[in-house]
Amino acid sequence: MTEIVVGIDGSEGGLAAAEWAAAEAVLRNVPLRVVYAVAPWLFDVPVDPRIGSVREWMHKNGEEVVQEAVNRARARIHALGVQEARVSGGQVGGQPAAVLIKEAEGAAMVVVGSHGAGGLSGLLMGSVALQVVSHAPCPAVAVRVDRARAEAARETEADRHAATETATETTTDTGADTGAETAGAREGEPGDTGEPGGKPWRRMRREPEHAAHGEIVVGVDGSEGSAAALAFAFEEASLRGARLRVVLAWTHPEPAGPGGVEPLVYDVDAVGEEQERALAEFVAGGQADFPDVPLTRQVVRARPARALAEASGRVDLLVVGTRGRGGFAGLVLGSVGHALVHRARCPVAVVPPWRR
């Protein structure tokens, strides 16, 4: 697991995903690779010169999309106090979800924007996000950006460009060499210390966009898939120095009779106590492996998607598993994960069951 892969599409959602992935790359001390999926025929040798000019124009636009995302990722890394921005990017031919799933093989994580229409590719990142989180071979994170944030980001970017132009005009008489040296230091080239890359990568400082609440929530149901999600959540909480809240939501007791028939009459309090005991046993191993992580266990009688969506407004990351059938409550976390990609108000990490 040597890198984090982030998929972009030219939208503000894709740029937000690149920024989030950049902070996560610093946290895990791994490089970040930006991937932009384009039509495969753009890599073919054109026979008709007119097609060649169109191909060249689309390639150029794609390069601009990639460069913008790379620049945003590098800026995020520099804002965290890290000079060496290990960020690369490129265009890959193929269907977006298939490309990202392929590129994620061997990666520590794949990140996508969960909303936003692609400006250049015309794809709906929501549908791509669903496919990626459903089939990625590694933990997949869907980063949502709402319209208000997107508009604020555009205004901030415009202000930044205006400030840069003003600064450039003011310092024109000092010579171009000073500006070149400053730009080189920002990109991790030798700075005033004479050491390549400046500061080495280190654990990120807490920043509002990545750790506003200092808490991670993971939804579990006793399945293999939720066990992998729990292990990932413990690891992430330990890296961030965050609290971890483990949520078990249930609506009916497990079927006890033949044929999987739920009991018509049951003691709600007794079932709740049984769920709490089962949850305590389920998290015991993780607690032993990560004693530094403050832990809260929460059993709620509610539909899992609703309970986790409500919790998402007050946490930094929501973690669920995939394709797991609940040992406690009989729920399918895959469907819950899909619902949360649409409804959660924070980034959602979906962890495959074989990631332990």
N, C-alpha and C positions, 0 to 999 in steps of 0.2 A: 504494500500500500504506500505508494510514493508520491501521490498527488491528489488534489481535488480538481474535479472537472465541473465547469459551469457552462450551461447552454444559454445562448443569447439569441435574440431574434430582431434586434433593432428597436425594441420597445423599451419604455421606462421600466417595465417589469423585469426585463432581462438585465438592464443595468443595475437595478436594485439587487437582483440575484448575484451579479458579479461583485458588488460591494460586500454583500453578506458573506459570500464565499471567500473573499479576500481576508476578511477578519477571521474566518474559521481556519484558513490556511496558516495565518500567523499563530493562532491558538494551538494548532497541531504541528507547527513547524514543518510544513510540507509546501512544495510549489503549487501554484494555481495555473490551470490551463483553460483558456477561453475557447469554446467551440461554437462555430456558426455553421449550421447545416444549410447547404445550397443545392440547387438542382445538379444532378450528376453530369448532365450534358455540358455543363460549363467547363468541365475538365477534358472534354473531347477536342480533337483537332478539327476545326471547322473547314468545310470544303468551300462554302459560299463566303466571300469576303464580307458581305453584309452581316452574316451571322457572327463572323469574327469580331466585328465592331461592337455588336450588341453584347457578345460574350465579354469583351474587354471592359465595357462600361459596367456590366453587372459585377465583374470581378473587382473593379475599383470601388464600387459602392460597398461590396462585401468587406473589403479591406478597411474601409472607413468605419463600418459598423464594429468590426473586431477591434480596431484601434481605439475607438471611443470607450468600449468596455474595458480594454486593457488599461487605458489611462485612468478610468474611474477606479478600477481595482488597485492600481498603484497608489493613487491618491489616498485611498482608504488605508492602505498599509502604512504609508508615510504618516498619516494622521495618528496612527497607533504608536508612533515613535520608532518605527523600524525603517532603516534606510535602504536595506537590500530588498527590493521588490521582485521576488522570483515569480514573475507572471509572464506567460507566453500565450499566444493565440493563433488561430488560423481557421480557414474555411475547409469544410469536409463535405463531399458530395453524398447526398442520400436523404431519405425521409427523416425529419428532425428527431422523432422519438427513437427510431432505429439507430440513428447515428449516435445519440447520447448513450443509449444502452450499450452499444458496442464500445464506445470510447471509455465507458465506466468500468470495463473489465480490469480488475487489478487496482482500481482507484480506492482511495480511502472514503470517498464520498462523491456524489454527483448532485449538483444544485441546479434548479430551474425556477423561472418565474411562474407563479401559478395563475396570474391574470395578465391581460394586456394583449391587444392585437399587434402582431408584428408589423412594424412600419415598412420594411423592405420585402419581407418574405410573405406577408399577408396571412401568416398562420395564427391560430388562436392558441396562445401558450397554455391556456387551461387544459385543452385536450392533450397536448404534448405532456404536460405535467402529470396528468392521470396515467398515461401510458408508461412514463418513466418510473414513477413511484410504484407502479404495479409490477414492473418486470426488471428493474435495475438489479444487477448482481452485487450491489453494495448499498449502504444506506443512501437514500435519496431524500433531498430536502426541497420542499416547495416553498418559495419565498413570495409572499403576497405583498403587493403594493396597491394602495387605494388611490382614487383619483386625486384626492386632496394632496397626498404626499407627492404624487407625480407632478402636479402643478407647482407645488412648492419647490421641487427639485429643479424644474425648468427655470423658475424665476431665480433661484440661487445660482444656477449655471450661467444665466444671462448676466447677473451681477458680477460673477467671477470673471467672465470674459471682459466686461467693461472695466473692471479694476485692473486687469492685466494689461489692457490696451493703454490705460492711463499711466500705469507704472512704466511701461515700455517707452512712452513718449517722454516721460520725466527723466529717464536714465539714458536717453539716446547718446548724450555727449560723453558718457563714461566709457564707451567702447563696447564692441560686441563680445569681447573675450570674457568679461565678467558674467554676462548672461549665459554664455555657453558653459562656463564652469559651474554655475548654479544649477543649470538643467542637468548637467552630468551627475552632480552629487545627488539630485533627487532620484535619478534612475539607478542609484546604487553603484556609480562609478567612483573612482578615487576622489575623496574630498580633502578637506584641509588636514586631516590626520595622516594622509598618505597611504592609508590602508584600503585595499579594494573592498567595496561593498559597505563601508562605514560600519554601523552597528550590526552585529549578527542578529538573526531572527531570535526572538524570545517570546515568552508568554505575553499575550496582549494585555494591555491595561483595560479596565472596565470602561466601556463607552456606551452612551445612551442607546444607540441603535442596536447594539448586540447584547447588552446586559442591563437593561433598564430596571428590571425587577429582581434580578438575582435569584430567579427560581425557574426550574424546569419541571414540566409535568409529563408523566408517562402513563398511558392507559394500558392495563393488563387484564387478561382473562384466564390465565393459567395455562395457555397453550404454548407450544414451542415458539411460535412467532412472537408472542408477547415476552417470552423469556429472553429472546434476542434483543427485543426493544428495551427491556429493562437493563440488560448489560450495557447497551449503548448509552442509555440515559445516565447510568452511574458514571460511566467514563466521561461523558460530556460535562456532567455536573462537577466532577473532580477537576477537570481541566479549567473550568471557569471559576471554580471556587463558589459554586452556586448551591442553593438548596434543591432537594429533589422531592417532589410530591408524587406518590404512586397512587393512582386512582383505579379502583375496581367498581364499575357500575353494573348493577343487575336489576332486572325487572321481575324475574320469576326464578324459583329454585330449579336446580338441575332435575331433569327427568329421572325418576327412581324406578319406575315400573317397566315392564317389557314394552318394546315398541317405542320407547322414548316419549311416553306420555307425561306431561307435566301434571303434578297434583292439583286438584281443584281447590283444596283447602289446605292452608299451611299457616304456621305461626311466623309472621313477618319478623318479629324481634329475634326469634330463634334462628331463622335463616340468615339474618344480618350478622349475628354473632358467629355463625359458622363461616360466613364469608370473611369476616375479620380474622379468624384463626387461620383460614387457608391463605389469606394474603400475607400474614405475618410469616408463615412458613415459606411462602414463595419468594419473599424479598430477603430472607435470612442470608443466603449465600452472597448476594450483592453487598449487603451490609458488612459482611466479614471481609470482602475484598476491597471495599472502599470505606474504611471507618472514618475518613475525614469528611465525608459527605453528610450534611444534616438531612435527615429523612423524616418525611411525614407520610403516614399511610391513611388513605381516605376511602371508605366504602360508602357508596351512595346508591340509593334505589332510584334509578333513572335510566333512560336510554343512553348507551355509551356515547354516541355521537353528540347528543345534546349536552351531556355532562361535560365532555371534553371541550366542546366548542365554547361553552360558558366560561370554562377555566382559562381558555386561551387568551382572553383579554388582559390577564394580569400576570402573564409569564413570558419568558424570553424564547422558549422553544417547547413545542409539543411533540412527543414521541409516541408512535404506535408501531405495531408489527403488521405483517401481511399474511394473508392466507392462513390464519390460525383459527381453529375452531375451539371455542372456549371450554376449558376444563371446568370453570366455575359456573359460568352463566350461559354457555351454549351459543355465544355470539360469534359472528364471523368478522374478524378485525379488518379484513380486506375492504369490506364495504364501509366500515367506519372510517378507515383511512381515506377512502375516496371522498366521503362526505366532508371530512375535515379539510381536505385540500381546497374545497369551495368555501367552507364556512368559518374556518379558524381565523383568528385575528392576529396570529403570530406565525412565524415559520413552522412548518410541519415536517418532521423527520419520519420517514417510513423505512423500517428496517426489515430486511428479508430474514426468514427463520434460520437460515444457515450461517448468519453472521453472529457468532457467539464470542 
